[in-house]
Amino acid sequence: MVRGAARLAVATGLSPLVVGLTVVAFGTSAPELAVSVDAALRGAPAIAVGNVVGSNIANVLLILGLSALLAPLVAARQLIRLDVPLMLAVSVLIMLLALDGRIGRVEGGALVLMAVAYTTFVVRLARRESAAARAAAAQAPEPPVRTVWGRDLALVIVGLVLLVLGARALVSGAVSIALSLGLSELVVGLTVVAVGTSLPEIAASTLATLRGHGEMAVGNVVGSNIFNLLVVLGASAAIADGGMPVSAAARTFDLPVMTAVAFACLPIFFTGHRIARWEGGLFLGYYVAYTAYLLLEGTGHGAAPLLGRVMMGFVLPLTAITLAVVTARVWRVQRGD
């Protein structure tokens, strides 16, 4: 899928970033959409909400962390100016909508319409940029790149189908095992289902990084997070009878963690427009700690409250202060330059 998408990007004049934000991001979020909609129709809203929230946390901490460990990732200027701020704004909006314990059907429909508007804007912006690039290239023409449209489209479609089928098969078996262990639906959605439906993002982003398309990897994560919140959660709320209920546990812990993770992207991208290897390792460490807390809390282990207090009272504030100091330092340097 990554190979076909990269070739189509070159052929159409779109940047790999735009392809990652749209085609790859929406395609790799298909498992989240299928699982959450199915869960909403079956009357299992905790799995639907946990899937979206857990997938967004995994996308940033697990996938970006793993990709950055493979190779430092460069963030395009468009991400910093448009897409990451939009991801932050939508994350905050979801928290506000869930304050009353429910995301209504009308609110879900409005989220889906926001996704349509966002996609339309990104594609139009990309077309304007590609037209300017073609005009500049006409002044100094390069040898044409041979593109086999049918082959590249087939690579994308077959890759997406196989990724979706593989993810759904994994989720089906893993959910049965997790529920047999006595874990709640919310914990299952936040961990097993979230990681299972995020496997396409893991595969696409790591392969894109290894193939030298780091901007596609970052765009895939940011675009997938936006798509999950607007389309997956929005569609699930719109079709569920009476809207999508959001549990108190999700409102008080998991949604704030998801929003904090989204906010962590902005200063890291801002400091040099890149994610370094040590920052990727930090992301992975946080994901391990978050997952450990969920599993301990879900099984009623006595160490869960202590780990939760350490994360909320020490680790997260220390990280926020560090990121703020680094951001301020880089801002002063850039202002001086």
C-alpha positions as CSV (number, residue, x, y, z in Angstrom):
1,M,0.0,0.0,0.0
2,V,2.8,2.4,0.9
3,R,4.6,1.7,-2.4
4,G,1.5,2.2,-4.5
5,A,0.5,5.4,-2.6
6,A,4.0,6.9,-3.0
7,R,4.0,6.2,-6.7
8,L,0.5,7.7,-7.1
9,A,1.6,10.8,-5.2
10,V,4.5,11.4,-7.6
11,A,2.2,10.8,-10.6
12,T,-0.5,13.2,-9.5
13,G,1.8,15.9,-8.2
14,L,0.6,15.5,-4.6
15,S,3.1,15.5,-1.9
16,P,3.6,12.3,0.2
17,L,2.4,14.3,3.2
18,V,-1.0,15.0,1.6
19,V,-1.3,11.3,0.5
20,G,-0.5,10.3,4.1
21,L,-3.1,12.7,5.5
22,T,-5.8,11.5,3.2
23,V,-5.5,8.2,1.3
24,V,-3.2,6.3,3.7
25,A,-4.7,7.8,6.9
26,F,-8.3,7.2,5.9
27,G,-7.5,3.7,4.5
28,T,-5.6,2.6,7.6
29,S,-8.4,3.9,9.8
30,A,-10.9,1.6,8.1
31,P,-10.6,-1.1,10.9
32,E,-11.4,1.5,13.6
33,L,-14.5,2.6,11.6
34,A,-15.6,-1.0,11.1
35,V,-15.1,-2.1,14.7
36,S,-16.5,1.1,16.3
37,V,-19.6,1.2,14.1
38,D,-20.2,-2.5,14.7
39,A,-19.8,-2.1,18.5
40,A,-22.2,0.9,18.5
41,L,-24.8,-1.2,16.6
42,R,-24.3,-4.1,19.0
43,G,-24.8,-1.9,22.1
44,A,-21.2,-2.0,23.2
45,P,-20.4,1.8,23.3
46,A,-17.4,1.3,25.7
47,I,-15.6,-0.7,23.0
48,A,-16.4,1.9,20.4
49,V,-15.2,4.8,22.5
50,G,-12.2,2.9,23.9
51,N,-11.2,1.9,20.3
52,V,-11.0,5.5,19.1
53,V,-9.3,6.9,22.2
54,G,-6.9,4.1,22.5
55,S,-6.1,4.1,18.8
56,N,-5.3,7.8,19.0
57,I,-3.0,7.3,22.0
58,A,-1.3,4.4,20.3
59,N,-0.9,6.3,17.0
60,V,1.2,9.0,18.7
61,L,3.0,7.2,21.4
62,L,3.5,3.7,19.9
63,I,3.6,4.3,16.1
64,L,5.4,7.7,16.0
65,G,7.7,6.4,18.8
66,L,8.6,3.3,16.9
67,S,9.0,5.1,13.6
68,A,11.2,7.8,15.1
69,L,13.4,5.0,16.6
70,L,13.9,3.6,13.1
71,A,14.8,7.0,11.7
72,P,14.3,10.6,12.9
73,L,11.1,12.0,11.4
74,V,10.8,15.4,9.8
75,A,7.5,17.3,10.2
76,A,6.3,19.3,7.3
77,R,5.4,23.0,7.8
78,Q,1.7,22.3,6.9
79,L,1.5,19.8,9.8
80,I,2.6,22.4,12.3
81,R,0.4,25.2,10.9
82,L,-2.8,23.3,10.1
83,D,-3.1,19.6,10.8
84,V,-1.6,19.2,14.3
85,P,-3.5,22.3,15.7
86,L,-6.7,20.8,14.1
87,M,-6.0,17.5,15.9
88,L,-5.6,19.4,19.2
89,A,-8.8,21.4,18.6
90,V,-10.8,18.3,17.8
91,S,-9.4,16.5,20.8
92,V,-10.5,19.3,23.1
93,L,-13.9,19.5,21.3
94,I,-14.5,15.8,22.0
95,M,-13.7,16.3,25.7
96,L,-16.2,19.1,25.8
97,L,-18.9,17.2,24.0
98,A,-18.4,14.3,26.4
99,L,-18.8,16.3,29.6
100,D,-22.4,15.4,29.9
101,G,-21.6,11.7,29.5
102,R,-22.9,11.4,26.0
103,I,-22.1,12.4,22.4
104,G,-25.4,12.9,20.7
105,R,-26.5,11.8,17.3
106,V,-26.6,15.4,16.0
107,E,-23.2,16.1,17.4
108,G,-21.9,12.9,15.7
109,G,-23.3,14.0,12.4
110,A,-21.7,17.4,12.8
111,L,-18.3,15.7,13.4
112,V,-18.6,13.8,10.1
113,L,-19.4,17.0,8.2
114,M,-16.3,18.6,9.7
115,A,-14.3,15.6,8.3
116,V,-15.7,16.2,4.9
117,A,-14.8,19.9,5.1
118,Y,-11.3,19.2,6.3
119,T,-10.6,16.6,3.5
120,T,-12.0,19.0,0.8
121,F,-9.8,21.8,2.1
122,V,-6.6,19.6,2.2
123,V,-7.1,18.3,-1.3
124,R,-7.8,21.8,-2.7
125,L,-4.8,23.2,-1.0
126,A,-2.7,20.3,-2.4
127,R,-4.0,20.9,-5.9
128,R,-3.0,24.6,-5.8
129,E,0.5,23.6,-4.5
130,S,0.9,21.0,-7.2
131,A,-0.2,23.4,-9.9
132,A,2.5,25.9,-8.7
133,A,5.0,23.1,-8.6
134,R,4.2,22.1,-12.2
135,A,4.5,25.6,-13.4
136,A,8.0,25.9,-11.8
137,A,9.0,22.5,-13.2
138,A,8.1,23.7,-16.7
139,Q,10.9,26.2,-16.5
140,A,13.4,23.4,-15.9
141,P,11.8,20.2,-17.1
142,E,12.9,16.8,-15.7
143,P,12.7,13.4,-17.3
144,P,9.1,12.1,-16.9
145,V,8.5,9.4,-14.3
146,R,6.8,6.4,-15.8
147,T,3.7,5.4,-13.8
148,V,1.5,2.3,-14.2
149,W,-1.8,3.5,-12.8
150,G,-3.5,0.2,-12.7
151,R,-0.6,-1.5,-10.9
152,D,-0.2,1.2,-8.3
153,L,-4.0,1.4,-7.7
154,A,-4.0,-2.4,-7.3
155,L,-1.2,-2.2,-4.8
156,V,-3.1,0.3,-2.7
157,I,-6.4,-1.5,-2.8
158,V,-5.0,-5.0,-2.2
159,G,-2.8,-3.7,0.6
160,L,-5.7,-2.0,2.3
161,V,-7.9,-5.1,2.0
162,L,-5.3,-7.4,3.5
163,L,-4.5,-5.0,6.3
164,V,-8.2,-4.6,7.2
165,L,-8.8,-8.3,7.1
166,G,-5.7,-9.1,9.2
167,A,-6.6,-6.4,11.8
168,R,-10.2,-7.6,12.1
169,A,-9.1,-11.3,12.5
170,L,-6.7,-10.3,15.3
171,V,-9.3,-8.2,17.1
172,S,-11.9,-10.9,16.9
173,G,-9.6,-13.4,18.6
174,A,-8.0,-11.0,21.0
175,V,-11.3,-9.6,22.3
176,S,-12.5,-13.1,23.1
177,I,-9.3,-13.8,25.1
178,A,-9.3,-10.5,26.9
179,L,-13.0,-10.7,28.0
180,S,-12.4,-14.3,29.2
181,L,-9.7,-12.8,31.5
182,G,-12.3,-10.6,33.1
183,L,-11.2,-7.2,31.7
184,S,-13.9,-4.5,31.1
185,E,-15.1,-3.5,27.7
186,L,-13.5,-0.1,28.0
187,V,-10.0,-1.6,28.9
188,V,-10.4,-4.1,26.0
189,G,-11.2,-1.2,23.7
190,L,-8.3,0.9,24.9
191,T,-5.7,-1.8,24.6
192,V,-6.4,-5.0,22.6
193,V,-8.9,-3.5,20.1
194,A,-7.0,-0.2,19.8
195,V,-3.7,-1.8,19.1
196,G,-5.3,-4.4,16.8
197,T,-7.1,-1.8,14.7
198,S,-3.9,0.3,14.7
199,L,-1.9,-2.4,13.1
200,P,-2.4,-0.9,9.6
201,E,-1.0,2.4,10.9
202,I,1.9,0.6,12.4
203,A,2.6,-1.3,9.2
204,A,2.1,1.8,6.9
205,S,4.1,4.2,9.1
206,T,7.1,1.9,9.8
207,L,7.3,0.8,6.1
208,A,7.0,4.5,5.0
209,T,9.9,5.4,7.3
210,L,12.1,2.5,6.1
211,R,11.3,3.5,2.5
212,G,12.4,7.1,3.1
213,H,8.9,8.6,3.2
214,G,9.0,9.9,6.8
215,E,6.6,12.7,6.0
216,M,4.0,10.1,4.9
217,A,4.5,8.3,8.2
218,V,3.8,11.5,10.3
219,G,0.9,12.5,8.0
220,N,-0.6,9.1,8.4
221,V,-0.6,9.3,12.2
222,V,-2.0,12.9,12.3
223,G,-4.5,12.2,9.6
224,S,-5.6,9.0,11.2
225,N,-6.2,10.7,14.6
226,I,-8.3,13.4,12.9
227,F,-10.2,10.8,11.0
228,N,-10.8,8.6,14.1
229,L,-12.3,11.5,16.1
230,L,-14.4,13.1,13.3
231,V,-15.5,10.1,11.2
232,V,-15.2,7.0,13.4
233,L,-16.5,8.5,16.6
234,G,-18.9,10.8,14.8
235,A,-20.4,8.0,12.7
236,S,-20.7,5.7,15.7
237,A,-22.5,8.4,17.7
238,A,-24.7,9.3,14.7
239,I,-26.0,5.7,14.2
240,A,-26.2,4.6,17.8
241,D,-29.6,4.7,19.3
242,G,-29.6,7.7,21.6
243,G,-26.1,8.7,20.8
244,M,-22.8,7.4,22.2
245,P,-22.5,7.2,26.0
246,V,-19.1,8.0,27.4
247,S,-18.2,6.5,30.8
248,A,-16.9,8.5,33.7
249,A,-13.6,6.6,33.6
250,A,-13.1,7.6,30.0
251,R,-14.0,11.3,30.7
252,T,-11.7,11.6,33.8
253,F,-8.6,9.7,32.6
254,D,-8.5,8.4,29.1
255,L,-9.8,11.4,27.2
256,P,-7.5,13.8,29.1
257,V,-4.5,11.5,28.4
258,M,-5.5,11.4,24.7
259,T,-5.6,15.2,24.6
260,A,-2.3,15.6,26.5
261,V,-0.7,13.2,24.0
262,A,-2.0,15.3,21.2
263,F,-0.6,18.5,22.8
264,A,2.8,16.8,23.2
265,C,3.1,16.7,19.4
266,L,3.1,20.4,18.9
267,P,6.2,21.4,20.9
268,I,8.1,18.4,19.6
269,F,7.3,19.2,16.0
270,F,8.0,22.9,16.7
271,T,11.5,22.2,18.0
272,G,13.3,21.7,14.8
273,H,10.3,20.3,12.8
274,R,11.4,16.8,13.6
275,I,11.0,13.9,16.0
276,A,14.4,12.7,17.3
277,R,15.2,9.1,18.3
278,W,15.3,10.0,22.0
279,E,11.8,11.6,21.7
280,G,10.6,8.4,20.0
281,G,12.0,6.4,22.9
282,L,10.2,8.7,25.3
283,F,6.9,8.1,23.5
284,L,7.3,4.4,23.6
285,G,8.1,4.5,27.3
286,Y,4.9,6.5,28.0
287,Y,2.9,4.0,26.0
288,V,4.2,1.1,28.0
289,A,3.5,2.9,31.3
290,Y,-0.1,3.8,30.1
291,T,-0.9,0.3,29.0
292,A,0.6,-1.2,32.2
293,Y,-1.7,1.1,34.2
294,L,-4.8,0.1,32.3
295,L,-4.1,-3.6,32.7
296,L,-3.3,-3.2,36.4
297,E,-6.4,-1.1,36.9
298,G,-8.6,-3.5,34.9
299,T,-7.5,-6.5,36.9
300,G,-7.9,-4.7,40.2
301,H,-4.2,-4.9,41.1
302,G,-3.1,-2.9,44.1
303,A,-0.3,-1.1,42.3
304,A,-2.6,0.6,39.9
305,P,-3.4,3.7,42.1
306,L,0.2,4.2,42.8
307,L,1.2,4.1,39.1
308,G,-1.6,6.4,38.2
309,R,-0.6,9.0,40.8
310,V,3.0,8.8,39.6
311,M,2.0,9.4,36.0
312,M,-0.5,12.2,36.7
313,G,1.5,13.9,39.5
314,F,5.1,13.6,38.4
315,V,5.8,12.2,35.0
316,L,3.3,14.2,32.9
317,P,3.9,17.6,34.6
318,L,7.7,17.1,34.3
319,T,7.4,16.3,30.6
320,A,5.1,19.3,30.1
321,I,7.6,21.6,31.8
322,T,10.5,20.2,29.8
323,L,8.7,20.6,26.5
324,A,7.7,24.2,27.4
325,V,11.3,25.1,28.3
326,V,12.7,23.5,25.1
327,T,10.0,25.2,23.0
328,A,10.7,28.6,24.6
329,R,14.4,28.2,24.0
330,V,14.0,27.3,20.3
331,W,11.5,30.2,19.9
332,R,14.0,32.7,21.3
333,V,16.7,31.3,19.0
334,Q,14.5,31.5,15.9
335,R,13.4,35.0,16.9
336,G,17.0,36.1,17.2
337,D,17.9,34.6,13.9
